[in-house]
Amino acid sequence: MSERSKYLLLLFILAGVIIFFTMGERDLWEPDETRYAVIAREMAWNGNWIVPRLNGQIYTEKPPLFFWLINLSTFFFGPKRELAVRLPSAVAGLTMILLTFVFGNRLFGPRAGFFSGLILASSLLFPHLSRWVILDPLFALLFILSLYCLFLGYENEEKRRNYYLLGGLCAGLGVLTKGPIGYLSIVIILLFGSLQKERERVWNRKLLFAGFLSIAIVLAWFIPACLTGGADYTRRILVQQTAGRFIGVGRHIHSQSIFFYLVRFPIGFLPWSLFLPSAFFHGMRRMRDCRREMTLLFLWFGFIFLFFSFSKGKKDTYLLPLYPAAALLTGFLWDSEILSGRLRRGMIAGLTLLAVCLLAALVLIPLRTPEGIYGVIQPVVHLIKPILICFSLGSLIALLLYLRDRKAISFLCLFATLLALHLQIARALPIFNSLWSMKAFSEKIVRRMEPGDKLRAYKSCPTGLLYYTQMNSIERIDDKNRFIEILSSPERTYVMTEQRHLDPLRKELGIDFRIIDRARVKWWDLVLISNFKAGREARKGRCASSGLHRPSTGHRTNLTHSQLLLLFLVLCLAEKRSVAVSAPTEAAITTFPAVITQRGKRAPVQEVFPAKGKNAHLKGRGEVVRGSK
């Protein structure tokens, strides 16, 4: 086995462990994961593979390729498994790590490519984004695959046409994943050829044919989609989802400052972002002997960073195509450090800063500062403390090894520490299911419902409710009159809404809605209400919870004299004082019908009434029992 194959196999194992460890144990979280899972499932249920739909409405935010892949995964591994829904993103993330190695091997050699792959796999944000049901890992994979094929075509004149066609194919699939930004790879290779003063390699018919191929792939979906979706769908997908996102027009824009990524990207690329300044300076010093490689990486990094910084819509996930370029620059730096015989002050500063920050965190956590951060991590403080201890020790050991000129071992020590960190984070994330998942609340709703019952939502309908109730659609009510009409109808209906939407109705209409259940998911304070009163169903639930079962109406129970006497005393006490009887006692009363006799005469039949009037304060602790006269 060659050195290149050994590196590739080892990288495949290590990256696979980081990405796939406990990937199926966490629920699908709101809002992105459940939204994309519901769209894919609805696509399979209604058989419309061209126009995505969400809760019965046409979904114009994204093209369909990612949803096709989710359905392909769930076809083989089961539609109700979180692992199957996450598999396309995870496979895309793993493939991108391996492709980073291949790219690095082509530019700098196998060891630099191996270091680059490990850096990408162990950065703070990348492996966890690859474990989420989002489009960005797939889009980033298609982007780097297209760029790599175009770069190979730029270098290889004999196979240029084939490589360019492959690059165009991947660019077209990128457009089917996330829109026209899939063509960014073609723009970068055109700029690269111009900077290299070799325009004839890129400005030619072969690359033009690749562009036509990518457009043909897009049109093969776009034309049927516009014919199916209509004029409104065409306008939305052409205007709002192309130029609209860049200039900040439309829904889900996530508008942020132009300096947003100057702060967020270094955090997402930790701890390797501490070495990026040294990597940039090292790359500029090597421009003389590595001009082609450095020009490509600097252009790749700078163009993507500036493009998304000037775009109005910003999220951490949007910069995912940038991570391989940063990993290649940092991997080349570490590979050059091993070959050099001197210590670099930038590397020492990065390792020292890492160790100091971790030790400072160890000191601040027991002091519960900063208060805002401590409030978020409080449920997993018992897990974070050992993580910080191990991470601090690992960074200190890596620093000492580097100072002793054991640079390769220093790098591997730091990676091993990060590997343990990511595995611990993956194991701890399911703890937050109660805060970010609709699964528990949705399953409780399903257990309450009987055949024929309806479930609706007022003014907000989290997609997790759709996914975990396994319903094809849930009516969303936005009109107050429609809401009152549904609650007044004889049809048994459950309505899920937020407390902030219910309170104004309660004040305006003077109605005290009966809240059956409530839950706090993400920032939503969700409540479940219904239009049927606490009657037979509620008593049935209380009897079931107390372990008592109601016999049929005509059933008579043989009682001992002591049982008859005890029950008679309880009934007399209730009649005399009109006290509230607890749920178990009420169940016992209704379980034993009127079989009490006195002097050969049948006793009055006892009736159970809801608490009313002056006894209304007893509601919820039992019901008033009184005898018929």
N, C-alpha and C positions, 0 to 999 in steps of 0.2 A: 504494500500500500504506500502510495506516494505521500510526501509531506503535506501536500495540499489536501488530499483526501482525509488524512488523519485530523487535520485542523477542522475540516468541514464536519466530520462525524462528531468530534468532541463538542463543537459549537452547537450542533443540532441537539445533542442530548442535554446540554446545560440550558440552552434557551427553551427547549421543550419543557423542562422541569419548571422553570420560572413561570411560563405562560399557562401551562395546563394544570398546575397544582391546585387542587380544590376548586377548579373553575366552575363545576356544576353545583356547588353547595350553597352559593349565594342566590337569593331571589333576583328576579328582574326588577330593577329599581326605576323609579319615576325620574324624569318623564320620557327620556329618549329610548331606553331599552324596551319598555313596554309598548311605546308607540310603534317602533319599527317591527316588533314581534306581532302586534295586532294587524298591522298593514299586510305583512307577509301571510298571516293566517287567513285574513279576509280575502286576499288574492286567491288563495287555494280553494276557499269555500265557495266563492261565487264564480270561479272559473275565468275571471277576467285578468289575463296576464299582461295586458297592455297598459291600462290606466290604473294606478294604485288607488285604493280607497281606504278611508278611515272612518269607522262607525257609519258606514253607508254613504259618506260624502266623498267626492273626488278629492284626492290628495295631490296638490300641485307643488309641494315643496321639493321633492326628490324624484329622479328617474327610477326605473324599476330593477336594475341589475342586482343590487344588494338584496332585495326582497326575493328575487329568483333563487339566489344562493341559499338564503335561509330556508326556503321551501325544499330545496334539494337536500339540505342537511337534515331537516325534520322528516323527510321521506324515508331516510335510512335509519335515523336514530330515535324517531318518535317525536310527535308534535308537542307533547306536554313536558318535555325535559328542557330545563334551562341550558344545559350543556349543548344540546343540539342547536339551539337558537344562537348561542355565542360562537359556535364553531367556525363560521366563515370569517369573523373578525380575528379569531385566534390563529387560524391557519394563515391568514394574510400577514399578521404580525410576525409569526415564525418565519414565513417565507421572506419577508423583508429583511430580517436579521441575516439569513443565509445569503441573500442577494447583496447585502452590504459587504459580507466577506468576499463574495465573488468580485464585486466592484473594487474593493481594496486590494485584492490579489492582482487584479489587472493593472492598477495604478502604481502600487508600491511593493507588492510581494505578499506571500502567504501569511507571514507573521503579522504584518501590519493589518491585513484583512481580518485575521483572527482577533486581534486586539480591538479593531473597530466593531466587529460583531458583538464581542463581549460588552463593550461600552454601551452600545445601543440596547442590548438586552437587559442591562443592569441600571440604566438611567431611571430616575424616580418615576417619571410619568409614562414612558412608552410601554412597558410591559403591562401596566394596568389598563391603559386604553385599549390594548389588544385583547383584553378579557371582557370588554364591554360590547353590547350590541349597538354599535355605531358604524357609520359608513367610512369614517376617516382612515382606519387601517387598510381597508380594501382600496380606497382611492390612493393612499400613499404608496401602496405596493404597485399599482398600475402606473403611477407617475414614475417611480424609480425604475421600473421595468422598461417603460417607454424610453426614458432618458438613457438607460444603459444600452438598449438596442440602437438608438440613434448615435450614441458615441462609438459603438462598434462599427456602424456603417460609415461614420466619419473617418475612422482609422483604416478600415479594410476596403480598398477600392474594388476588389474582385467580387466580394459579397455585399457590396454597399446596397444594392437594390433590395435584396432579401432582408437585410437588417433594418433598412428604412421602412419597409412594409410592415415588419413586426412592430417597429416603434409606432407606426401609424395605427395599427390594430389595437395596441395597448392604450394609445391616446383616445381612440374612439370608445373603448370600454370604460375609460376614465370618465368620459362625458356621460355615458349611461349610468355612471355611479353617482356623480356629484355635479354634473353640469359642465359648462364650457371651460372651467378652469382645468379640465383634463388636457387642454392644448398648451399648458404652460411648458411642458417638456420640449415641444417643438420650438417655442419662442426662445428657450434657453440655448438649444443647440444652434439656432440661427445666430444668436448673439455671440456664442462661443466661436463659431466659424469666422465671424467678422472680426473679433478681437485677435484671433490667430492669423488674420490676414490671409485666410485660405477660403474665400467665399465660394469658390467653384466646387468645394466639397459639399456644401450644404445648399447653396442657391442653384439647384439643378432640377431636372425633370424627375429624377428618382425620388427626391423628397416631396416633390409636388404630387406624384402618384400616391405616396404614403398619406399625404393630406386628404386626397380624394377618397382613399380607402376608409379613413377614419370618418369622414363626412357621410359616406355611404352607410357605414354601420349605424351611425346616429339616425340617419333618415329612415332606415329600415324599421326603427321603432317610432320615430317622431311622427311620421305621416299617419300611420294607423292610429296613434294616440290622439292626434288632433282631430281626426275624423270621428273617433269614438267620444272624446271628451267635449267637443264642441268649441265654439268661438271663445267662450270665457276661459276654458282650460288653455287654449292656445295663447291667449293674451297673457295669462298669468305665467305660464312656463317660459314664454319668450321675453317678457319685460321684467316682471318682478323677480324671477329666479336667475336672471343674468345681470343686467345693469342695475336692477333694483337692489340687489344685495351689496353691490360695490358702493353705491351712492347712499344707501341707507333707506330705501323705500320698500315697504312690505312688512310681513309678519316675521317674527323670530329673527330679527336682525342682530341682536346682541351688540348694540352700538357701544363702542369704547373709545378711549383716547388714542391718539396716534402713538403714544408712548407705552401702550398697554403691554406689548411683547418685550419691551426692554426690561421689564420686571418679571413677567410671567415665564418667558422662555428660560432664563437662567435657573429659576426654581424648578421647572419641569425637567431640566437636564442635569440636575444635581446627582452626584457630587462632581461629575465630570465637567460641569460648566466652570468650576474653579480653575481648570487647566486650559480653558478656551483662549484666554488672552495670550498665554505662552504658545498655544498652537497657532494662533494667527501670526505672531511675531516670527515663529519658526518657519511658517509657510512663506512669509515674505522674504526671509533670508535665503530660502531654497528656491526662489523664483528663477535663479540663473540656470540651475541644473534640472529643475522640475517645473518648468514654465507651463507646459501643457496641463499637467495634473493640477497644479495650484490654481491656474486660471479657471478651470472647470469647477473646482470646489468653491472658490471664492464667488464665482458668478452664480452658482447654484444657491449657496447660502444667502448671498446678498439680495438676489432677485426675489426669492421666495419671501424673505424677511420684509423687504420693502413693499412688495405687492400686497401682502396681507396687513401690513401696518397702515397703509394708505386706504385700505378698504374700511368702510364704516362698520361692517359686521366683524366681530372678533370673538373667538373662543380659543381656549388652550388647544383643542383638538385640531384647529385649522392649520397649525404649524407642523403637523406630523410629517409632511414631506421634507421638512428641514432637518429632522433629526439624523438621518443617515449621513448627510453632509457634515454635520457637527461631529458625528462619531468617527468619520473617516479622517477629519483633521486631527482629532485628539488621538486616534489610534496611530496615525503617522508620527505624531509627536513622541508617544511612548516607545514606538519601535526605534526611532532615531536616538532616543535617550539610551536605550540598551546598547546601541552600537557605539555611542560616544563614550569617551572616558572621563568626562567632566560632569559636575553637578550643576544643574540649572537653578538659578535663584527663584524663577517663577514656579518651578515644580515644588521646591521646598516651601515656598509661600502658600501654595495651594493645599498641600498636605497639612501644614501647620494650621491654616485657617479652618480646615475641616475638623481637625481634632479639637481646637479651641471652641468652635461652635457647638460641638456635641457635648463637651464638658460643661459649657454654660447651660445647655438645655437640661442636663442632669441636675444642676443646681437650682434652676428656676422651677422645675416641675414640683418638687416638694413645697415650694413657696406659693404654688398655685398662681403663678404669674407667667405671661400676661393673662388677665382674667378671661378675655374673649377666647383666646386659644385654648385655655384650660377647660372652659365649658364645653368645647367641642370634643376634646380628647378624654374627658373624664370617664366615659364608660369603658375605655380601654387603657387607662393609666397603668393598671397592673401588668399589661402586656408591653407598654411603651418603655417602662423603666428598664427591664432586661434587654430590650432591643437597643436602647441608647448606650447601656453599659458595654454590650458586645461591640457595637459600632464604634464607640470611643476607643476601646482597646484595639480593635482592628485598624483604625486609622493611625493610632500611635505606633503600632508595630510596623505598618506600612511606611511611616515616616522614618523610623529608625533603620529599617532595611534600606530605604533609599539613601540615607546618609552614609550607610556602610557600603554603598555602591552595589547593592543586590537589587537592581532595578526591576528585573523580570519577576522576582519573587515578591517584591513590593507591590507590583501591579496585581499579581494573582492573589495576594493577601487582601488587597482592597476589594477585588471582585468577589472573593469568597465571603467577605463580610456583607457585601451588598446582596449576594445570593441568599444568605440567611435572613437578611432584612426583608426581602421580597416574599420569601416563603412565610415568614411570620405575619406580614401584612395580609397576605392572601388567606391565612388561617383566621385572622381576626375580623375580616370584613363582614362575614355573616352575622356578627353581633349587631350590626346596624340595620338588619332587616326590619326590625320593628319601627325604625325611624324613616326608612326610605322605600319600603315595599308595601303594596296594597294586598299582598297575598293573604295574610291572616284576616284582615277585615273582610275581604271578598269571600273567603271560605265561610266565615260566620254568617254572612248574608245568605249564601247558598243553602246552608243548613237550616235557616229559618224558613225559607220559601217552600211552598207546597205546589203541586201541579196546578197550573192555572194562574198562579200569582204573577204579577208584573213588577219589573224593576225599572225605575226611571231616575233621571238625574236632573237637578234644578241648578242651572247656570254654570255648573262645572261638572265635568265627567272625566276623571283621571283614566288614562288608557289602561292602567293596571286593573281597574274594575272590569273592563272588557276582557282583558286577557285571563284573569284568574277566575272569573265567573263562567268562562267558556261561552259567552253569549256573542252572537253575530253582530248585534247592534243594541244600543240602549238609547231610548229617546231622551234627548236633552231638551229640557224645558227652559225657555228664556222669558216667557210671558207670564206675568203674575196671574192673569185670569185663567190661563190654561192650568197653572199649578193648582189653583183653588178648585177648578172643575174636576181634576183628577182625584184630589183628596175627597171630593164630595160624591164621587161615583160609587156605585155598589160593588164595583170590581175591586178585589183586594190588590192593593198596590203598595210597594215599598218605594220610597223616594230618598235618594242619597244627595246631600248637599253640604255646603259649608256653613258653619255657625254664623259667619259674618253675613251670609245671604238670608239666613232664617230670622235673625234678630229684627231687621227692619219690618219684615212681614208680621212678626208677632206684635210689634208696637202699632203698626198701621191697622191691622185687622182685629186686634184684640183676641187672637186665637192662641191658646196654650197648646202648641203642638206636642204630641206624645213622642218623645225621643226614645227609640228602642235601643239604640247602640251608638257609640261614638268612638273615634280613633284619631290619633294625631299622626299624619304621614307627611313627611317633609315639612312644608310651611302651611299645609291645609289642616284645619280643624274640622274634620268630617263628622257628620251626624247622619243617622238613619231614622227616618220617620215613616209612619204608615197611616192608612185611612181606616183601619179597623180597630175597635176598642178592645180593652183588656177583658175579655170574656172567657169563653170556653177555651180558646187557644192558650191564654195566659195561665189559667188554672191547670190546664193539661201540662204545660211546661213545668209549673211548680211541683205538681204531683210527681212528675217524672224525675225532677231533680232531687226530691226527698225520698225517692225509692218506693213510693206508693203508687198503686195502679187503681184506677176507677173501674169498678165492676159494672156490668150492664144494669139497666134500670130495674128490671124485675128480679134481680138477684137478692137473696136474703142470706144474712150471715148468722150462724148460730153463735150466741154470746153466752158467756158464763154470767152468773149473778153479780160477781164483783165488777165485771166489765160494764154490765148494764147500769149498775149503781153509779160508777164513776162517770160514765157518759151522761147520765141523767143530771148529776150535779153540775157538770160543765154547762149543759144546756140551760139549766135554771139560772146559773150565774150570768150567762150571756143575756138571757131575757131580762133579768132584773137590772143590770147595770149598763147594758148595751156596750159592752167592751169589745175591743178588736181582738179577734182570734188570730193567732199566728198561722202561717201557711201549713205546717204539719197538722195542727189541730183541725183546721178547716178541711183538710184532706180526709182526716179521720171521720169528721162529721158527715161529709158527703159520701164517704165509703160505706158507712153503715146507715141505711135508710131507716125510715120510721118503724122500728120494730119494738120500741120501748112501750110497754103497756103498764097501766096503773089501774088496779081494781077492775081488770078485765076490759078496760077501754083503751082504744088506740090513742097514743099521744099526738099532739099537733105536729104536723109536718113542718120541718125547719126549712127555711128558704135563705139563700145566700144573696145578698145585695151588695153592689159596689158602695164604697164609702161616699156619703154625700153630706152636704150641709155642714153642720157643726162637727161632723166626724171626718171632714175632708182631709184634715191634717194627718189622719191615720192611713191615708192611701200610700201604698207601697210597703206597709208593714203588715197588712192583712185586710180583711173585709168585715164589715159589721154583720153580725148574725142576729136575726130576730124571728120570732115565731109567728105563724099565721094565727089570726083570731077567729 
